[in-house]
Amino acid sequence: MRPSFARSAVLTYGTNLGVALLSFISVLITARALGASGRGDVAFLTTIAYLTAQLSTLGVAQANANFAAREPHLSRSLAGTSLGLALLFGGTAALILGSAMTVFPDMTGDAGKGLLLVVLLAIPILITQEYLLYLVQAHYGFGITNAAWLITPAVNVIGNGLFALTGQITVESAVAMWIGGMLLGTIVMGWAVLRRHGGFGRPDPALAKEMLSFGLKAHLGRAMLFGNYRADQWILGVMASSRELGLYSVAVAWSEVLFFLPTTLVAVTRPDLVRASPEEARARATMVLRGALALTLACSVVMILLAPVLCTTIFGEEFRGSVEMLRVLALGAFGITTLKLLGNALTAQRRPLLETGAVAVAFVTVFVLDFLLIPNHGGLGASIASAVSYTAGGLAAAVIFGRALGASASDLLPRPGDVIFLARSLAARFRPARPAPGE
């Protein structure tokens, strides 16, 4: 049954806020207990696993989102084929990256070999979770995916908190908690597929070919987008220091709160956009974007003003360097909101290469600026590079979306009525129904 868009959006956004809160508490625990350098080591290792997994998905998750939404009877075959591809791609990625790190040890920063091995073995788990999450969401299974999202930060908070209280917390234990949470989240997604969507069929080579044919068109853009999110931390960890990465990771942790709104809206609008005509998709995507940009403006202003409290008061004087980084990163929220929402609409309308073009603008920008700015400006340079790249990518997405689906500039600019309409719609959705006369 198709759920209410407003209810799905509110619950999913609430989940993202819950994830943000738990993730923040986990970052706070590790930062306080391990210091900036230790926090930097944890960020570096988890970035390696997460970024490598995202680069290795090859767009299969995007294929699951479109194929399962348009042809639900394929779900069992999609699940089984996805599992086989996740093991294949994840194992191959781990082998290639491990070999590269052996040849080029500077890629590993200050991380130990044992921890790096554990991180590499976690890559297939992360890929599997990504594939199954998009498959379940194609059937409007936002409740179960929300639960899976919450598991990893919850495990991190509980595990890291216990280790910190007993004085046993280390970089190794923090990384182990993160991987354990990801594993539990993946198990939950697998359970959902077994119970609600027919289980896992036998891998289908013909279907795998179709999935990759579509997915690869979307993958380059998605890979570059995640590269924008995480590659700067890898580069910063190699070119600067663990301490500088620790400062930057705190700023990133706060700034990503601004990304939860577009991430939520991407998830809950995707099934509808896949089923919509181009005209309907344009109208829905632009309306959602306008409301999101208005809300992002308010949240960004608050974050910029409260940056000293968020970074220094909460994390300690050692993290004062994070304040300016956070303020700069907050300015990039408008670009990433536009890029994610309009890019999602293009891919849902079976035009993934157009989204890739917009993301490519952001990707090239951030890499060029990272290598120009990080050597002399460290984390602040990485912040400037990210904010500029997000803005460039958002502008590119707006131009491409307008040409592809016929939207004008005025269709994309926020209007006061959008926020009022959104508030009234949500209130109407959650207002208790009035009893009929005589009841």
C-alpha positions, -999 to +999 in steps of 0.1 A: +000+000+000+013+035-009+018+055+023+012+092+027+041+113+013+039+137+042+039+110+068+068+092+051+088+124+048+083+134+084+091+100+098+121+096+076+134+131+084+128+124+121+149+093+117+176+112+100+176+137+129+178+107+153+207+093+134+223+128+135+219+130+172+233+095+179+261+101+154+269+133+171+270+116+205+293+090+191+316+116+176+316+135+209+325+103+229+354+094+206+366+130+203+366+136+240+382+102+248+407+099+220+414+136+212+416+152+178+443+128+165+424+097+176+392+111+162+410+117+130+422+081+128+387+068+132+373+092+106+401+082+082+395+044+085+357+046+083+361+070+053+382+044+035+355+017+039+325+039+031+340+057+001+354+025-014+320+007-010+302+036-027+326+037-055+322-001-060+284-003-061+284+003-099+249+018-098+231-015-089+212+003-060+199+028-085+187+000-108+170-016-078+151+016-071+138+020-106+132-017-116+115-027-084+092+004-085+082-002-121+081-040-120+075-053-085+075-089-096+112-087-102+120-081-066+130-116-057+154-119-087+167-084-080+175-093-044+194-125-052+213-109-081+221-079-059+236-102-032+258-120-057+270-087-073+277-072-038+300-101-029+317-099-063+322-062-064+330-058-027+356-086-027+372-073-059+374-037-045+389-049-012+416-069-031+424-040-054+426-014-026+446-037-004+471-043-032+474-006-039+480+002-003+508-023-002+525-007-032+517+029-021+519+029+018+513+066+019+477+060+011+472+045+045+481+076+066+488+066+101+465+035+102+479+001+112+478-029+089+455-049+111+428-023+112+431-017+075+424-054+068+393-053+090+381-022+071+386-039+038+366-070+048+337-047+057+333-034+022+310-062+009+287-056+039+284-019+031+276-026-006+250-052+003+232-028+027+231-001+000+216-025-026+189-039-003+180-005+011+171+009-023+152-023-031+130-021+000+124+017-004+111+010-040+082-007-022+077+023+002+093+003+030+105+034+048+097+021+082+122-008+080+149+013+063+145+039+090+151+012+116+182+000+097+196+036+096+193+040+133+211+007+142+246+018+133+248+050+153+229+033+182+255+006+184+283+032+182+269+052+211+263+021+233+296+004+225+318+035+225+300+048+256+307+016+275+343+015+264+348+051+274+333+047+308+356+017+315+386+035+301+391+009+274+381+029+243+406+028+214+407+036+177+403-002+172+373-005+193+356+025+177+361+011+142+348-023+153+316-007+167+311+011+134+315-021+114+293-041+138+265-015+135+267-017+097+265-055+098+234-054+120+217-029+097+224-051+067+209-081+085+178-061+092+175-052+055+180-089+046+152-098+070+129-073+053+136-088+019+129-124+032+097-115+050+081-089+027+095-092-008+098-129-016+133-135-004+164-139-025+161-156-058+189-172-078+213-147-093+202-140-129+230-131-153+206-116-178+190-094-152+224-085-138+234-072-173+203-050-174+209-037-139+245-028-147+234-013-181+212+011-163+232+014-131+265+023-147+249+054-163+239+066-128+270+052-110+296+077-122+275+106-109+268+088-076+304+079-071+315+114-078+289+127-054+301+105-026+336+114-036+326+150-029+314+139+006+343+118+017+374+121-006+384+153+010+388+136+044+410+109+028+431+136+010+433+157+042+444+127+062+472+120+038+483+155+030+479+171+064+476+153+098+453+132+119+447+162+142+437+184+112+414+157+100+399+154+135+390+191+135+375+188+100+356+157+108+338+175+137+328+204+113+316+178+087+296+160+113+277+191+122+273+204+086+258+171+074+228+178+096+219+202+068+220+174+043+194+152+060+165+171+046+174+166+009+184+130+017+150+124+033+132+140+004+152+120-022+142+087-005+105+094-001+099+110-036+119+085-056+091+058-060+066+085-071+090+102-095+098+068-111+061+063-118+053+099-128+051+115-163+078+141-171+053+169-164+043+155-131+079+148-122+089+185-130+060+198-109+067+176-079+105+180-080+104+218-082+078+222-054+098+200-031+130+218-040+115+252-032+103+242+002+137+225+009+157+255+000+136+278+023+141+255+052+178+251+044+182+289+046+168+290+081+188+261+093+221+274+078+217+308+095+212+291+129+242+268+123+265+296+114+255+317+144+259+287+168+291+273+153+313+283+184+289+266+207+286+235+185+323+230+181+341+246+211+316+245+239+305+210+233+337+193+220+362+214+239+388+242+233+409+217+213+383+219+185+382+257+181+397+253+147+364+236+136+344+267+140+354+285+107+353+252+089+317+246+099+306+281+089+321+277+055+306+242+050+272+255+059+272+278+029+274+247+006+240+233+018+220+252-008+241+236-036+239+201-023+202+204-017+196+214-053+220+188-067+205+159-048+168+167-054+170+177-091+195+149-098+173+124-082+144+135-104+165+131-135+176+096-126+140+086-116+129+098-151+155+074-167+180+102-175+209+093-151+236+106-174+222+141-170+226+138-132+261+126-138+269+157-158+259+179-129+277+159-103+308+159-125+310+197-122+311+195-084+335+165-085+361+182-107+358+214-087+363+198-053+393+178-064+411+207-080+405+230-051+414+203-025+449+199-040+453+236-043+440+246-008+447+218+016+485+220+016+485+256+028+451+258+046+444+223+059+408+217+070+397+253+062+409+248+026+389+215+024+359+234+037+362+261+010+366+234-017+335+216-006+313+246-003+323+259-037+320+225-054+285+220-039+274+254-052+288+247-087+271+213-088+238+227-077+238+254-104+247+228-130+219+206-119+194+235-121+204+243-156+204+207-168+171+199-151+155+230-166+165+221-201+156+184-198+121+188-181+112+223-191+115+241-158+123+278-157+144+296-131+113+310-114+101+274-109+132+267-087+133+298-065+116+296-031+083+314-025+067+323+009+037+302-001+057+270-004+066+269+032+030+278+042+016+251+019+041+225+032+032+233+068-006+232+062-002+199+043+017+183+071-007+196+097-036+182+077-020+148+073-014+144+110-045+161+124-069+136+140-099+129+118-131+145+131-159+121+139-189+120+116-221+135+129-240+111+151-208+091+160 
